[in-house]
Amino acid sequence: MAERKKILLRLDPAIHDAVARWAGDELRSVNAQIEFLLRRALAEAGRLPSDAGGPARRGRPPKSSDEG
């Protein structure tokens, strides 16, 4: 999987709080909830690139074999 882009996002505190509550209701992180919302908006607008990778997998990443 390609490396994910890191960005700084400034939000109105009330918007952040609302997204955080929504994310909590759906057992997602705020970051995952924002990505979910962006993907949905892009898809609805017909602008989601066909080569866009899938959303990040939920939960902890699998242990690598060298971690014993």
C-alpha positions in Angstrom: 0.0 0.0 0.0 1.3 3.5 -0.8 2.3 5.7 2.0 -0.6 7.8 3.3 -0.4 11.6 3.0 -0.1 13.6 6.2 -1.8 17.0 6.4 -2.5 19.7 8.9 -6.2 20.5 9.1 -7.5 23.5 11.0 -11.1 23.1 12.1 -13.6 25.2 14.0 -13.7 23.6 17.5 -17.5 23.1 17.3 -17.0 21.2 14.0 -14.2 19.1 15.5 -16.4 18.2 18.5 -19.3 17.2 16.3 -17.0 15.0 14.1 -15.4 13.5 17.3 -18.9 12.6 18.7 -19.9 11.1 15.4 -16.7 9.1 15.1 -17.2 7.8 18.7 -20.7 6.7 17.8 -19.3 4.7 14.9 -16.2 3.4 16.7 -13.8 5.3 14.5 -11.0 7.8 15.2 -11.6 11.4 14.2 -9.0 10.9 11.4 -10.8 7.9 10.0 -14.2 9.7 10.3 -12.8 12.6 8.3 -11.5 10.3 5.6 -14.8 8.4 5.5 -16.7 11.7 5.0 -14.3 12.9 2.3 -14.5 9.6 0.4 -18.3 9.7 0.6 -18.5 13.3 -0.6 -16.1 12.5 -3.5 -18.1 9.4 -4.5 -21.4 11.3 -4.4 -19.9 14.1 -6.6 -18.5 11.5 -9.0 -15.0 12.7 -8.2 -13.6 9.7 -6.4 -10.5 8.6 -8.4 -10.7 5.0 -9.6 -7.1 4.4 -8.5 -7.8 5.6 -4.9 -6.9 2.9 -2.4 -9.4 1.5 -0.1 -10.0 3.0 3.4 -7.5 2.2 6.0 -8.2 -1.1 7.8 -9.8 -0.8 11.2 -8.1 -2.0 14.3 -4.5 -2.6 15.2 -2.1 -3.4 12.4 -1.0 -7.0 12.2 2.2 -8.0 14.0 5.1 -8.4 11.7 6.8 -11.8 11.8 10.1 -10.4 13.2 8.4 -9.0 16.4 8.3 -12.6 17.9 
